[in-house]
Amino acid sequence: MPHRLIAILAAIVALITLTPPLSANPLSQAKSAGILGEKPNGYVGVVAPNAPPSARQMAKRINQKRRAKYQEISRRNGAPLSSIEAMVGKKLQGRVQPGEFYMTPSGSWVKR
């Protein structure tokens, strides 16, 4: 069991560290503008109720890619998808920059 946990954590660390630099992508810009934020389940959420359709589409695309990666890690390690989502969500929320938003477990958006 510990070996499996180590493999899962290694896959999550690889997923997070292989993400492009935050300042170099549209997601970072949307997060800095307060339009999108990180949710505790490892997915991006729409913070601004008046977010443009392009931001909602971006969130949908990013979440589809993230889900595919999470499913791959889950399958490879025999771990529940929800566990992978929660572990990555915690890591990603820890990387939220000042001025960006993250969602609390109760569903409220908080600005760091």
Secondary structure as UniProt FT lines:
FT   HELIX           2..17
FT   HELIX           22..24
FT   HELIX           26..32
FT   TURN            33..34
FT   STRAND          36..38
FT   TURN            40..41
FT   STRAND          44..46
FT   TURN            49..50
FT   HELIX           53..77
FT   HELIX           81..94
FT   TURN            98..99
FT   STRAND          101..103
FT   TURN            105..106
FT   STRAND          109..111
//
